[in-house]
Amino acid sequence: MPSALGEPPHARPQPPKRLGRDMRQKAQRKNKQRKTALVAGSGAALKLSPFFSLLFLLACWHWITARALISPILVPPPSAVFTALADALADGSLAKHSATTLEEMLYGLAIGLGIALALGYAIAKVPLLEYILSPIIVAFQSTPIVAYAPLLVIWFGQGPQSKVVTTAVIVFFPALMNMIVGIRGVSPRLRDMMRSLKASRWQTFRHLELPAALPVLLAGLKTSTTLAIIGAVVGEFVASGSGLGFLVTLARNQYDTPLVFVSVLTMTAIALSLYSLVTLLEWRLLAWQRRSAL
C-alpha cells in the first residue's frame, strides 16, 4: 500500500542502524568464508607435507650421490636401490623375508601385550605386587635386548620361537606401564559412583576403567608396535635363516649396500603401516571424546 509520500513501503530508505548491522553481518560472513578457505588450504598442505618431505629427501640423496660426495659403497644412488628393490620383488625373496618378520612381530606383539595388560591391571589393583615385581621388571627392562637375545636363542632355538619371545619382551614394558597409569588414573569419584550403583567388577572394568584408560593404552600400543619390529629383527640378527634381519646380514656380508637399504626401508614401511593402523583404531575407539568436546 503506498505511503503518505506516494512511495511503496519497500522503497523507503532503511534506518542507518539497520544498514550498519547488515554491513557488519556481511563482513562477518566474508571473514568466516575466508577463514574456512584458509583452514582448508592449510589442512591440504599439511596432509601433503610428508609427500613433499619425501621428495626433498630423495632430491638431496640423488644430488649427493650424483656428485660422488660419498662413496656408492656407503650410500648407493636411489636408482641402484630401486633396481635392488625390483630384483628382490621379482624373485620373491623380499616378500618371503618380510612375511617371516611380520609373522614374528604379530605373534610377539600379541603375547607381549596380553601378558603386560593382565599383569599391569593386577599391579594397578594390588599395590603389593608392584613392590614385589617392580625390581625384577625394571632390572630386566634396563638390560639391552641385544645382551640377552643370544640366551633366548639358546633357550628357545633358532626357529621363530626365539624371535617371538624377543619381540614379546621388548613390547612388554611400555604396555605394562601404560596399563598401570591408565587404570590408576581413573577418577575416584567415578569409582564411588559405580559402587553406589552396585556395579560388579566386570561392569566397572568395562564401563569405567577400560574407557578411561583407553587413551593411555592406545598411546602405549603405538610405542609397542614400533618396538615390535626391533625385537624381531634383533632376534634374526643373532640367529636365523629367514627374515629381514637375516636379509640385512646376508647383504652386509656380500657388501650389497642397495639390498641393505631395501631391507631397512621395508622395515620402516612395516612399522609405519602398523602405526597407521593403530592410529586409525584410536580414531575409531575415541570418537566419543571428540563428540564430548564439541
Secondary structure, DSSP 8 states (H G I E B T S, - for coil): ---TTS--GGGS---HHHHHHHHHHHHHHHHHHHHHHHHHHHHHHHHHHHHHHHHHHHHHHHHHHHTTSS-TTTS--HHHHHHHHHHHHHTTHHHHHHHHHHHHHHHHHHHHHHHHHHHHHHHHH-HHHHHHHHHHHHHHHHS-HHHHHHHHHHHH-SSHHHHHHHHHHHHHHHHHHHHHHHHHTS-HHHHHHHHHTT--HHHHIIIIIHHHHHHHHHHHHHHHHHHHHHHHHHHHHHS-SSSHHHHHHHHHHTT-HHHHHHHHHHHHHHHHHHHHHHHHHHHHHTHHHHHHH-
